[in-house]
Amino acid sequence: MKQNLDVVIIGGAITGSVLALALSSVCQHQMQIAIVEKNVPNYAEQGGFDARSIALAYGSLQKLAQIRPLALNGDLAQLVYAMATPIKQIQVSDQGHFGKTTLKADELRLSELGVVVELAKLGEKLSNLISQQPNIELFCPDTVANIERTTEQCEITLHSGKALTAQLLVACDGIQSQVAQQCGVNTQFIKDYQQSAIIANVMLAEPHRNHAFERFTHQGPFALLPLNEKMMSLVWCVADPTEPMAMSDSEFLHALQQQFGWKLGKFLQVSKRFVYPLSSQKSESHMHHRLAIVGNASQLLHPVAGQGFNLGMRDLFELATQLGKVFAQGKDLGDHDILQAFAQQRQADQTRIMQSTSGLISLFSCEFLPMQVARNLALLGLSHCSLARNAVAHRALGW
């Protein structure tokens, strides 16, 4: 027997879970939603000193504040704040050069520029919330075996044998989305940055005071984000990760100290290291017949300036807002014009962020002397002009 739903979301990680809760909230918990997720998460193994983290910009937190799930005394932003570390300021510098600037929350009359939260902690809280929503059903572990889209609905068959029907299918299954490809939407490879990102957590001798750092080096960007009082999340982009990944912990900490300096005191300990190659990719379209594509299934960015995840958040919030209006009017959630309007509404922001992140990498990797001077004068100018600095900060905040 087929189970009739309004929306089926493929991918139950952070993006898919937040989308489900956002849709439920804007529809007063009346929309019938399913999430299909292939992996059963082990939050205990993913946590602790080895935990991976994400940075949520202030703009994303404002949107989360509008989501009020059932069984939660408050909104999603309050849930995140309770387990997150605030970022009070961000220092941006160019290694070996004079240019640097600092973006400060208090200059913008904000309590923070954003927060850093462990993925495992956030994932576990969202999973618990999903299980308490009577209108959201989770199929996990399970995967899509077949998708049939008719003029009136989507028919999804899972490998477990379950059959679902819905007005709309949403792909939240990450880059190179299998769901999008099954529906005829391929992923375009935009650029190979010829860099890899090394991800780890680092224990400090001194408190970080809720400061974050983004340093541009000749190999690529280097970022440190605050976690607990003396721990920071590291993203180190390098041309060849072979040597740093093969180093002992003490050798790696020494190399890290050479790259960053001593403004945070001595680096004492490093967690397990992860590495992944860096490229930019995007889906050919963000919608298709009865299909919406969001998050990393829609676009993958270089991690510089931490824009990728927050861009995906803006995508899903826009989709939830549009679908909420349609649901209230009793109209078809999978209507082509509605999905096309969503895609067009998001296009300018997506293009701007993809171009700006790629442009930053090109700008700060250029060894041409006049370009080096120009970018450092720009950083110096930002440090002396609060209006320009605040304009940059507003873009980074997702406003």
Number of C-alpha atoms within 10 A of each C-alpha: 6 11 12 18 20 21 27 28 26 26 24 27 22 19 22 24 21 23 25 27 26 26 28 25 19 22 19 14 19 16 20 19 24 25 24 23 22 16 13 10 16 10 15 11 10 15 15 13 15 19 20 20 23 17 25 24 24 23 19 23 21 14 16 21 15 16 21 21 23 18 12 12 10 14 15 24 17 16 17 22 15 10 15 23 21 25 25 20 20 21 16 21 22 20 17 10 12 12 21 21 20 19 23 21 18 12 13 16 9 12 14 19 24 25 24 25 25 22 19 21 21 19 19 16 15 21 18 11 17 23 13 15 17 13 17 24 18 18 16 16 13 19 19 20 15 13 17 12 18 11 10 13 22 25 21 22 18 16 13 13 12 15 17 20 22 24 22 26 30 24 24 32 26 22 18 21 22 19 26 29 12 14 16 12 20 17 20 14 15 13 13 12 16 14 20 22 23 19 21 22 24 24 21 18 13 15 16 20 15 21 21 23 18 23 20 23 20 15 16 21 26 25 24 23 26 28 25 17 14 18 23 25 28 24 22 26 28 21 15 14 17 11 8 17 15 10 13 11 17 13 12 18 20 15 14 19 16 10 15 18 12 10 9 16 13 16 22 16 16 23 17 13 15 13 16 12 17 20 18 18 22 21 23 16 18 24 25 19 19 25 25 25 30 28 25 23 26 27 26 25 23 26 21 21 15 18 23 21 22 22 24 22 26 21 25 27 21 17 25 23 15 18 24 21 14 17 17 13 9 9 12 17 22 25 18 15 9 19 24 16 14 22 22 13 14 17 14 10 15 19 10 10 17 21 12 14 20 18 12 15 16 13 16 21 17 13 11 9 8 10 14 18 14 13 18 20 15 15 21 16 16 21 17 12 12 14 10 13 20 17 13 13 20 15 12 20 19 20 12
